[in-house]
């Protein structure tokens, strides 16, 4: 009994340790995107709405319709002394992967990306906490001193003047985390607050913020408060960032289809030609086998599609974030591809069984004596 209790205690401790490590480290989420995110647009910062608000810079996120812009905005810090570490895109595993931002006592690594307004690639030059109050650097942040009095003025020289929005890979920012940033990644973190999540959802549902629509120049580049995409606190971009297009293949100008993610995206199943073995009874039997297999495969497609539709509805009910949706879509794509491969193999095996048997070669006659 003591051994069992000890094992349970050990498993519980190990589980808590894993959970703690997951909450401390900046977690890589989502699936790899093969097209680089657009460059960062140029925009002005809206005025800070009040004391205690911290700046969260805008960035390109990825959704069902490709990249879309999440406007920069002012957000109330979840705890006194906490700062925002922006998320960033990094190259790895053959694609671009997004690393979520987080709140913590120190600013961690955000890819060396120059988001502006104090986030010039490393650290944060826009302000600091002092005795429970946040002091704003007026040289960097847009603050009304008639409303907010805890301010100072320290000029900052930018050394990384670029609008590239991703780290690593071809054309990306060549930056690595400093020892201080690595240490910050292991401190206690808080993910994006509810207001930030709602802000992202509002941006995702706004067609004007899609890169395919605004061509890198979002009409809503920044807002004075999260989720408020209309009104006097909205700022439009002054200059567009370059939107990257998928590389065209020189060997073919034919349109390329994307890999099927769901069974409904698969092309109609090919219907093999009617068997012709020379035996009418055998041909009829084979024809029935083909029809039975086709009906079974159609049913399996419909069943998998219904299952995936239910998972989509569950995500909408839970108001899942982009990372969770991308993980589910990746799983759906794998399920669909496995289904299609299995069906192809079944058809091939059936057709092989239906091939007419080869006639035996005539035996050689012995020469006459």
ZAMARGU-4260 file (C-alpha; in steps of 0.2 Angstrom, whole numbers, plus 5000, padded with zeros to 4 digits):
<rodrens>
0) 5000/5000/5000 | 5014/5012/5004 | 5022/5009/4987 | 5005/5013/4978 | 5003/5029/4988
5) 5021/5034/4984 | 5019/5031/4966 | 5003/5041/4966 | 5012/5055/4975 | 5026/5054/4962
10) 5014/5055/4947 | 5005/5070/4955 | 5021/5079/4958 | 5027/5076/4941 | 5011/5082/4933
15) 5011/5098/4943 | 5029/5101/4937 | 5025/5098/4919 | 5010/5111/4921 | 5021/5123/4929
20) 5034/5122/4916 | 5021/5125/4903 | 5015/5140/4911 | 5032/5148/4913 | 5039/5145/4895
25) 5034/5154/4880 | 5024/5140/4870 | 5026/5137/4852 | 5008/5135/4845 | 4999/5131/4828
30) 5005/5123/4812 | 5019/5129/4800 | 5013/5142/4787 | 5024/5141/4771 | 5021/5159/4766
35) 5030/5173/4776 | 5019/5186/4785 | 5018/5203/4777 | 5029/5217/4783 | 5023/5228/4797
40) 5013/5243/4791 | 5018/5261/4797 | 5005/5269/4808 | 5003/5282/4822 | 5000/5277/4840
45) 4983/5283/4847 | 4984/5292/4863 | 4984/5282/4879 | 4966/5282/4886 | 4972/5282/4905
50) 4984/5278/4919 | 4989/5259/4920 | 4986/5255/4901 | 5001/5247/4892 | 5004/5246/4874
55) 5002/5230/4864 | 5009/5232/4847 | 5000/5226/4831 | 5005/5211/4822 | 4999/5199/4808
60) 4990/5184/4813 | 4984/5169/4802 | 4966/5163/4800 | 4955/5153/4788 | 4957/5167/4775
65) 4976/5169/4777 | 4985/5183/4786 | 4975/5197/4795 | 4980/5212/4805 | 4977/5213/4823
70) 4978/5232/4827 | 4989/5238/4841 | 4980/5244/4856 | 4981/5250/4874 | 4978/5236/4887
75) 4976/5237/4906 | 4990/5226/4914 | 4983/5211/4923 | 4995/5214/4938 | 5005/5228/4945
80) 5023/5226/4939 | 5019/5215/4924 | 5024/5220/4906 | 5019/5213/4889 | 5030/5202/4878
85) 5023/5203/4861 | 5021/5187/4851 | 5031/5184/4835 | 5033/5173/4819 | 5048/5162/4818
90) 5055/5151/4805 | 5056/5132/4809 | 5051/5115/4804 | 5049/5120/4786 | 5037/5135/4789
95) 5033/5150/4799 | 5026/5147/4817 | 5019/5159/4829 | 5025/5161/4847 | 5011/5168/4858
100) 5014/5184/4868 | 5012/5184/4887 | 5012/5195/4903 | 5026/5194/4915 | 5038/5204/4927
105) 5051/5205/4913 | 5050/5207/4894 | 5056/5191/4886 | 5061/5187/4868 | 5050/5193/4854
110) 5060/5188/4839 | 5070/5204/4837 | 5055/5212/4828 | 5055/5231/4828 | 5036/5233/4832
115) 5040/5252/4837 | 5033/5262/4851 | 5046/5255/4864 | 5047/5238/4856 | 5063/5240/4845
120) 5069/5222/4845 | 5074/5218/4863 | 5067/5224/4879 | 5055/5238/4881 | 5059/5257/4881
125) 5042/5264/4883 | 5041/5264/4902 | 5044/5256/4918 | 5035/5251/4935 | 5040/5261/4950
130) 5031/5259/4967 | 5016/5252/4960 | 5014/5265/4946 | 5018/5264/4928 | 5029/5278/4922
135) 5027/5282/4903 | 5042/5288/4892 | 5035/5302/4883 | 5049/5301/4870 | 5041/5284/4864
140) 5023/5284/4869 | 5008/5295/4865 | 5003/5301/4882 | 4992/5316/4887 | 5002/5324/4902
145) 4987/5334/4907 | 4978/5317/4912 | 4993/5306/4916 | 5007/5314/4927 | 5019/5299/4930
150) 5029/5302/4915 | 5047/5305/4910 | 5057/5309/4894 | 5071/5298/4888 | 5077/5298/4870
155) 5079/5281/4862 | 5090/5278/4846 | 5083/5264/4835 | 5097/5253/4828 | 5086/5240/4820
160) 5076/5250/4808 | 5066/5237/4798 | 5048/5232/4795 | 5052/5213/4793 | 5039/5204/4804
165) 5047/5187/4807 | 5063/5179/4814 | 5075/5167/4805 | 5073/5159/4788 | 5075/5168/4771
170) 5075/5187/4774 | 5070/5186/4792 | 5077/5195/4807 | 5093/5187/4813 | 5092/5188/4832
175) 5093/5177/4846 | 5087/5178/4864 | 5099/5186/4877 | 5103/5178/4893 | 5091/5190/4902
180) 5077/5186/4889 | 5080/5167/4891 | 5078/5170/4910 | 5062/5180/4908 | 5055/5165/4898
185) 5055/5154/4914 | 5047/5167/4925 | 5028/5166/4930 | 5018/5171/4915 | 5000/5176/4911
190) 4993/5173/4894 | 4983/5187/4884 | 4969/5194/4895 | 4951/5192/4889 | 4951/5209/4882
195) 4965/5205/4870 | 4957/5189/4865 | 4941/5198/4861 | 4951/5210/4851 | 4959/5196/4841
200) 4942/5189/4837 | 4935/5206/4832 | 4950/5208/4820 | 4948/5190/4813 | 4930/5193/4809
205) 4933/5210/4800 | 4936/5207/4781 | 4945/5224/4779 | 4959/5218/4790 | 4964/5203/4779
210) 4980/5205/4770 | 4971/5199/4754 | 4959/5214/4755 | 4970/5228/4762 | 4987/5223/4753
215) 4997/5226/4769 | 4989/5243/4773 | 4976/5240/4786 | 4962/5254/4788 | 4962/5250/4806
220) 4980/5249/4811 | 4978/5254/4830 | 4965/5258/4842 | 4964/5266/4859 | 4956/5252/4868
225) 4954/5233/4863 | 4940/5228/4853 | 4934/5245/4848 | 4937/5245/4829 | 4927/5260/4826
230) 4926/5278/4832 | 4939/5292/4835 | 4951/5281/4843 | 4955/5271/4827 | 4971/5275/4817
235) 4973/5270/4799 | 4990/5264/4792 | 5000/5277/4783 | 5011/5265/4773 | 5008/5247/4768
240) 5020/5233/4771 | 5024/5221/4757 | 5013/5206/4756 | 5022/5190/4751 | 5015/5179/4738
245) 5018/5160/4736 | 5032/5156/4724 | 5026/5151/4707 | 5033/5135/4700 | 5043/5138/4684
250) 5039/5121/4677 | 5021/5123/4676 | 5008/5137/4674 | 4993/5126/4678 | 4984/5130/4694
255) 4988/5120/4709 | 4975/5113/4721 | 4978/5114/4740 | 4979/5098/4750 | 4961/5093/4755
260) 4958/5097/4774 | 4940/5089/4775 | 4932/5075/4765 | 4921/5087/4756 | 4937/5095/4749
265) 4941/5079/4741 | 4938/5076/4722 | 4924/5064/4718 | 4929/5046/4719 | 4934/5039/4702
270) 4923/5026/4696 | 4933/5012/4688 | 4928/5004/4671 | 4916/4990/4671 | 4925/4973/4673
275) 4927/4964/4656 | 4935/4946/4660 | 4925/4938/4646 | 4914/4929/4659 | 4897/4937/4661
280) 4894/4930/4678 | 4911/4934/4684 | 4909/4952/4677 | 4892/4954/4686 | 4900/4948/4703
285) 4914/4960/4701 | 4902/4975/4697 | 4893/4971/4713 | 4909/4971/4723 | 4914/4988/4715
290) 4897/4996/4719 | 4897/4989/4737 | 4915/4996/4740 | 4909/5013/4733 | 4894/5014/4744
295) 4905/5010/4759 | 4918/5023/4755 | 4905/5036/4752 | 4897/5032/4769 | 4915/5034/4777
300) 4917/5051/4769 | 4901/5057/4776 | 4904/5050/4793 | 4921/5058/4794 | 4914/5075/4788
305) 4900/5074/4801 | 4913/5071/4815 | 4924/5086/4809 | 4909/5097/4808 | 4904/5093/4826
310) 4922/5097/4831 | 4920/5114/4822 | 4904/5118/4831 | 4913/5114/4847 | 4927/5126/4844
315) 4914/5140/4840 | 4905/5136/4856 | 4921/5136/4866 | 4927/5152/4857 | 4943/5143/4854
320) 4959/5154/4849 | 4968/5153/4832 | 4981/5141/4840 | 4968/5128/4844 | 4959/5130/4828
325) 4975/5127/4818 | 4979/5111/4828 | 4961/5104/4825 | 4963/5108/4806 | 4980/5100/4805
330) 4972/5084/4813 | 4957/5085/4801 | 4969/5086/4786 | 4979/5071/4792 | 4962/5061/4794
335) 4956/5066/4777 | 4973/5061/4769 | 4973/5044/4778 | 4955/5041/4772 | 4959/5045/4754
340) 4975/5034/4754 | 4965/5020/4762 | 4951/5021/4749 | 4964/5022/4735 | 4972/5006/4741
345) 4956/4997/4742 | 4951/5001/4724 | 4968/4995/4718 | 4967/4979/4728 | 4949/4976/4721
350) 4954/4980/4703 | 4969/4968/4705 | 4958/4954/4710 | 4946/4957/4695 | 4960/4956/4682
355) 4957/4941/4670 | 4968/4926/4674 | 4982/4924/4662 | 4981/4910/4649 | 4993/4896/4653
360) 5007/4896/4640 | 5006/4881/4628 | 5018/4867/4632 | 5032/4863/4620 | 5029/4847/4611
365) 5044/4835/4610 | 5051/4834/4593 | 5046/4819/4583 | 5058/4805/4582
</rodrens>
